[in-house]
């Protein structure tokens, strides 16, 4: 591609087209540009357009295109062709800095990004003069240029803040320091001088302050990894100036905007970060400066207003104090009672106040308010920072701080009492202060778990919290009501049970409040109280204690779902679930009404599922309704099916992906309740469950397998008689599942159920095929997980059909062949499996039931399979017995070969709906052997005894010749326990 | 999960964490090491040549030209004057004119004067001047060597005049301190036997100090290390010096040991075999920082060796010396002590058990809480090593001592590697909790002390390894739901087609 006018013209035209809103014009243009970008000179053409075009839009467009081109192509990947020619690379590097610095800001930013992408690859080795070129521009005196340089330097150096120490990285930093640190320091000083010269020129100041902010950011990056010699030598210059800047206030730079942080705030925030970095990492060197910074930052806090724009600055500044005050050797800076009092009064209390921004969020953006207030996503807020400072100060000064704050709490409460209508925010702050003072440790599950003993939580509850909870008008002062509810929730583990019981009916009443925050908190508080555990690990609050309020509780919870804004409120739905779970049979009388409401809700949300948590708890609540009701009266299962199947059908027909796995789980639960035969409604659905499309979604697999298992458990005979043509399809599912390393265990669950429940004759014709598939998988990709499942399966097969059947089917697939025509001997299958798989791997089998199946199965192979005694398999007999004793006595072998660790993840395709297990649809563990064998060790002893009587003398001689003494000792223990002897 | 999960099973222990020769950004701190080269300055001390006193003022003002003229003259008196004037210029505290003297071409003459056994004063002044030139940069040292000073100095070691011999010791120390290549050429020239010959019981302390320092420089520097035979030659004398009563000799002898142990395990072995460990441990208890620092560095190096070598240090009693060093007022000592602990913690669980028995956990947790940043960083490594090699019971014990809370607090530290190392430790602790079936309890504990917030926050970290590790912890242990309980097949719309596509004839597993 030549650098000529015609090409420039063409390029301009295509760039123009890429801006078209019409995809029919835009897409081909984009395609075209991509198709030519491999040509030499393409980037130079772009830069030329950027430089020469008269059209501002085209210039920006070309800058963006250039940056993206660099992003895609600059990196040289090993073994791949170099996508940008060397002359182009050289030309770009020679021109781009200058071009960036002389361009208007919008283009400058794009080019600056491009430079940092190039720099990441080429700097410093392949771009040695970059820094010098940049540093030279400091002399220009033009702050538009200087800021361009600083911005580019910032994007080049900021990675020093998070990369690991390495020789390569540190060499680069050293190089940067050598060329950059001194000029940067000079620039810093000069800029500060200029600020004084231009103290009255607001436009000049703006530019200068953005330079200072950038310089401060660069300082942070360059000092992050370690304290460089240069900066240690020049600490005086930097710290003195930083300190001055912190204390500086320039009216001209104050902004009117309440939300957006101004230049002064940004600069001071960064300086706080710089001071915090030094205080944390270079304590020894920074010590002389620290007290000054503490004072300056504290003064800064005292004089900074409540506006949102100061939030970042204030929280950074408070965090600085918080981190310093808990270090033992700075304790003295805070020790003085007057200082402590001022910090509490002027820094902490003001930042705990409920601001108008909070009030707006409380009313209009309740969802975000709740997330911030309840779930602790408030890392950067002032309140959070203030709490952290309280906690920091309490490390050394718990007593004095508690004393000081008690005074404040009292005076704020007095203020409130004088005129609640006007002063309610004082009470809010008082409650917040008590909460932050009292909480020493906290979890979502238990609330506060460790409290400051100097705060009397119970007394505060009686005197100040209960009043608001009891207030007859639930809609008055919603913020204070929400505070009171939150207090109960937060301190639930600290308050005596009587007080909690006193609160319960009041909380129930608050479910009706109009304020979303308030009724959400009430639901959440109830839900949390219901999960609390008392003695004997039963719930703290009993269904009996709840009896007087049950009806009100259920009513109000469902009514709350009707309040505008809360129709899919996950806290309420979770409270419903928890109430069901707590109340158990007490809810049975209400279920006929409630199930209608739940199904209705399900129908509504299935149109457009948007709240995953809400939906999950909704299904959990459905499961609970079913379990609790059917436990009392299993016959009611039909009425649930009647109520639910229409909605389920709709969900399945419309293929509502989020809900399908839940539907299968609920159906499994329902089907498992049926005592004997399978209803025809289920059988009608059976063929559909085998449809491949359903099995393509990973989230469907576990619940579908479970549902099919329920079908087999309840309806194996029905399938064999009325749907025998579907058996190949069912086995097809098994085949599909075992082909995947991630899902093979699910395939085995299915196969085990088939073997266990299907009438033997119905699957006779498929048996050999099943084994061949398993052997193929063993051959092609043997993993530990597969082997474990395989072992359980073959043993189950042996238990079900007998050891001889097992041996025969194996050897039928691959009999011993006298190797006349074959180049090597073919091993006989049964022996090979026992030798290569069972004996070495059985120790890895995990799970009580699984181990039991293997134990019984192996016992059968040892004692009921003549081939083991009479053929060349005899040599495997003792090792197999030894492996069985190992299975009984040795710890499980949970080692996994190195290359298998990541299978589960790698094989999960894409981002499909993950499977969410419903806790209350839970399946009890199934033991296919059950009571038939209660102690497998005894079974082994008895079976060996039987075998030995059948062929006297042989068993003891096999044992004595090759079973290790230790194993023999265990075996003798079993024989004694079973009171049998070998003959 | 990510790779993180396997960390605990990595067979490569973290015990190879030596203080690597790495690019440094920091100022070299004097206390942490001794100078590689020493200039002899005219301080308060009398010049070492008492018999030759002239008017100082007059000489100091002497110009280089005058010096050149004097030195090059044939008159012994003038030569002495010139030489002394040069020595005085070179002994100035600030900016001695090393380069000027070299460029004036004086070195040839100075080296020549070293051989003037007839004029000890001249020998002495010339030796002193050369010593000071050699104390400059590598370039300066190179000038001295290239003018043939090495054989001359080695010959001078045997001088009957103690002050001249001492000067030679000093000059050779400076040359050896320049780096491995001059060090080895000195050794090739037979410097060691010549030095050791002067190590006699009647040698004055001042002389022995210089001798020890020069020996230490002969042990110094890696890439390559001084060869084994040389080390073997020097070691018995160094061991002997380690029993001296002079603190400065002890300090330099300890530094020598620290250089010799800062290498592969076979280097460490040579030192251990001398039986010096108990003495080193004893030196850890000294008051003087100048002794404690190199003794502790040596011990630190030794415990970074093999399990057996570490055990030798433990058997020598190092574990009872460490607690007080971990509580030493100097943070540099705390840091080195924590480093040593981190390496012992990287050992087998029997050694970890000894850390517990000897009461090292409490001071370790103190350091995690209140140490300065560099110390905390080492202490964090100790926790991670401990939790990756310790038994479940040992890990539980560490958590009970408050280490978990302390490291969780450190997650806000502004050092990416440390953060990752902490996440590794947390993961190890969770693995132990899994074995005990106590994961839920541990989750609550982590959350209670504010650790969950910090780990969650790290999911936004700029560093990939950190955010992945944080994410893995959250997903594995803290996500409420989404807990999975958890060949091609032909398919039609309705069914999968069952059946093996082609039957393989032979199976062989």
Interface residues (C-beta under 8 A of the other chain):
Chain A: X159 X161 X162 X163 X164 X165 X167 X170 X171 X173 X174 X177 X224 X225 X226 X227 X228 X229 X232 X233 X277 X280 X281 X282 X283 X284 X323 X327 X328 X376 X379 X441 X442 X443 X444 X445 X446 X449 X450 X616 X687 X690 X691 X692 X693 X695 X702 X726 X728 X729 X730 X731 X732 X733 X734 X735 X736 X738 X739 X745 X746 X766 X769 X772 X773 X775 X776 X777 X778 X779 X780 X782 X813 X814 X826 X827 X829 X832 X833 X836 X837 X898 X901 X905 X914 X915 X916 X917
Chain B: X1 X5 X6 X22 X23 X24 X25 X26 X27 X331 X370 X372 X373 X412 X413 X414 X415 X416 X417 X420 X444 X447 X448 X449 X453 X457 X461 X462 X463 X465 X466 X481 X482 X483 X484 X485 X486 X487 X488 X489 X491 X492 X493 X494 X495 X496 X497 X498 X499 X500 X503 X504 X506 X507 X508 X509
